[in-house]
């Protein structure tokens, strides 16, 4: 790492003790932007990097609620408003027991550059809670969401901060959150949250956007290497929103997704995952993958407690959670013939894993670029809400496709400009960083 950046990084470590995921996310960006500082001394003079690493505002709050047994439960809520140089803070809410400040800050930090890369007017933020939705009734989830919003509402707004979903927060939760916001404020402010249902201000393709967008990005990477999804063997990790719509789009483009996973294990289905059945099991019944394998019959097998990355494939699309591909997993994948990786989740590959893929010449699309379709389509939802309009599915999907193609082109062009051809990590970090840095310079010391 560049000497000046290394000193900044040491300071980040000192000022944010124990927040290891945040450290990892900062390090990855700082390792990429060294060459930019040579070309742009004005960034260092204005301490842009030090400023970017410090959130504009961090909110931590108590979330009390009552479970179905009448017992009081207390969770912790977070919203980190990281950077508003390009637009209102924008980023999802994650409800998962692993959530603490370090996770929210890593996600919020990544979101700044991801959102910058989309070219749309959105700043970076993220929030969530250590609430565990697993095993909770719909009523409990509703009461939790209502309590969460009872504090959050005063911090958000169409022009201030616009949350959405992430792990554990889908359309159902967004509905409960929006309902409570509307009730407290007496305002039907559709643009205050995205990922809404179609019946109350949601946008076509938002549900599908992260998975579809990631697939479009990988399609572009394959195209750049003179190939396509057609007939390719693909492994997708996860079985949530991102994984499901990745599997759907890969199949539409001619790829064969042979495996996907959840926290209980993975399912191997050589005939290609049946998306309709997967949706039924995971979305409608909120069940586990062993149930998929049982009902699918034929060759499908459920493999409990093992990593899906032991399944060989040509394309890997990690769509579960952070640090799910270790250096060793990456080596296994490369040995098994993997030629392309598209990160549907945020930071699913460890730094060692990224190194293994890049040294092996694998086309590696980092989350900031590859999964930006979700938040980009959220920006389109905001645009439709602001103009009280709603677009067709076909038009919205075309917009998403154009955005992903454009991000792919800019990653490659930026990597070329800095003498690192084919390095999507450098391209994404540098392009996202420059956009935010230029806006921060223009706005003065704020
Ligand atoms: N949670 C998603 C992400 O990681 C979407 C955020 C949004 O739509 O605001 O980008």
Boltz pocket constraint, residues with backbone or C-beta under 6 A from the ligand:
constraints:
  - pocket:
      binder: B
      contacts: [[A, 90], [A, 91], [A, 92], [A, 93], [A, 162], [A, 163], [A, 164], [A, 165], [A, 166], [A, 194], [A, 346], [A, 371], [A, 372], [A, 374], [A, 375], [A, 376], [A, 378]]
      max_distance: 6.0
